Amino acid sequence: MHILKTLLIVLDGISYSIFEQFRYNLQTMNYLIDNGSYGKLESVFPAITPVALASLFSGDLPINHGITSPKIFVKGNSLSKPLSAYSSLALKADPVWYILAKKGYKVIVTAAPQALPDKWKLDNLTLLDPYKGRIKECSKGYIISVGENNILGLNIKMEFNNEEYIIKITDIENNNVIIDLKKKQWSKPIEAVMKCKDKNTKGIFMLKGLDKYVYMSPPAFLIPSWSNNSELQRQVWDNVIKKHGMNLDGDYFSLKSNLISFEDYYDTIKLTFNFFYNYSLFILKNNQWDFAITYLPIIDNIQHLLYGINDSKSLDYIFQTYKMADEFVKAHLELAENVIICSDHGINKIKKRVYINKILEKLNVLKIEGNNIDWKRTKAYYGGGGIIRINLKNREKFGIVKANEFSKLVKYITNNLEKMEDSNNEKIFTVIYSNESPADDRQGDIVIMSVNPKYSISNSIDKDTIIEDVIPYNTITADHGYYKDEDIKGIVIFYGKSFKRRRINARIIDIIPTILKIYGTNVKVDGKVLDEVLKDELTSSPK
C-alpha cells in the first residue's frame, strides 16, 4: 500500500497571538488553515527550544525524555561539565526519527537539537544538524580594519580606496582571494581554511562593508559532527553552503556588542532564511524519504529582539519575517502528501533582564575570577531552564557542599530570591520550588517555576550588574520559558490527505503520537493521538 510522505516543519517561536494578527496576510499558511486542521499548541515547562523540541519529537514530558534544561546535571559530573540539551546523548526517550526508521521507513532530519551524535546507527536514517557546524570559540562576528588583520589564522590585508574596500585574504594553506567591497555591500560566501582550537578547519563566512570597517559574519565549519552522512554533507557544502553561506541565526551578539547596526542584524536574519530555505530544499528534493523534519529559526530570532518594542516599525519587521516563513512553507508543500507545521513555544514581552548567577555571586555562593567561574569555591550555580544546582559532595564531581549544609544553603538562596522586588515592590521570582533533600539527576535543588512577566532570566556571568533594562533594537525585549502566558502558546497546522478540516487545541506532546498513527505505529508516550484531525481511513501501510 502507498506510504503517505509526511513532512514536519518546525517554525521556531511562532506565537499564537502574533500569528492570529498576521495570518490572513500569510497566503500559504492561511490556505492550509482553511483546508486543514489548525489551532493553539501548548508547549511544556520550561518553554525553551531544546526542552520543547525534545517533547515535540518524543511525545513525552521533560521528566520522561530527560531534557529538562539547557544544561543537564547528573550524578558524577561536575557542575562545570553537565550534559548538553543539544545532544542525543542526553535524550532518554526514543524520538520519532528512530521509531519510524526502526520500522523500516526512510527518515531525514535536517535539523534537531538531539539528532546528533548518531547513537542509533540505522542505514535508513539520515541525520543533520547544521548548528553543530559552529564552534563556540570561533563562530562569532569579527571586525576587519584597514591595514593588516589576523583572524582565526587568516591573514587579511585591507585598503580603502575610492569608496571601496580592497581585501586580500590568505588562509592557512596559502590560498588567496581578493575582494572589492563597497559600503553596505555583502560579499559572496568565502571558503577558507582557518585555525580554530589549534586545528586547521575548512570554514565559510561572508563580509559586509560598513562605514569604518568590514564585518565578518560568524564562520561555520565543515566538520563531521553535523551529519551522520559524510557524502550528503559534502554535497550540501558544495551545492548550498558555498553558494548561499551558512548563516544559522541573526547575529545577536555582534548587535548587542555594537559591532553592527540593527539594519545589519536584519541582513543576517535574511541570510539565515536564505541558507535554511536552500539547504532544506536541496536535501529533501535530492534524497528519498518517507518522513522528514525541517526547521526555520528566524521568527524566534526577530521576536526576541523586537516583540517588546511597541512601535509600528518593530511589528512590521516581525511581519516580514513571518512572510519569509510563509514562503518557506510554500516551497515545501509539493514535497509531501501530508504537511504538519508547528512551533515549539510563543513569546512574552519583557522590560528588564536578571542575571541569576550574579545574584548568587552577591550572596557569596558563586565565585567569579576574571571572566570565569571558580568551581572549586562555588556552592551553587544557575545553568538555565529555571534550575539552580548545589555543588554537593558525593553527588557532583568536585562537590564542596557537605550534606549537613544542604538544607540551610537552599533556604538561604531561596529566601533571598523570594525577597527580590522591583521598584514597584513587585516580586521578580513569583514561584520558586526548593527541595528539602538533594535533587535527583536532571532536576534542580531550587527551581524557578515562574517569573514576573516584565523580566527575563539569564545564566550569563559577563555582566557587572544584576538587573539591566532592555535596549530597543539592541538587546532582547521579549523572551519565553517561565511565564505560562503567551510564551507557552504556539501553533499547529495539519494539512494533507490524512487530515480533516477543523479547529483544535493541542499539546506539543500530541504531535508525534498523531504522526505515528499515520504510519500504523503506536508507542506509549505522554501525548495522545489527535484522532479528531485524522480522516477515518488512513492510507499508510502499517509496518
Summary of the structure (lengths in Angstrom):
residues: 543
radius of gyration: 23.8
end to end distance: 10.8
largest distance: 72.0
contacts: 1915
relative contact order: 0.19
helix: 31%
strand: 27%
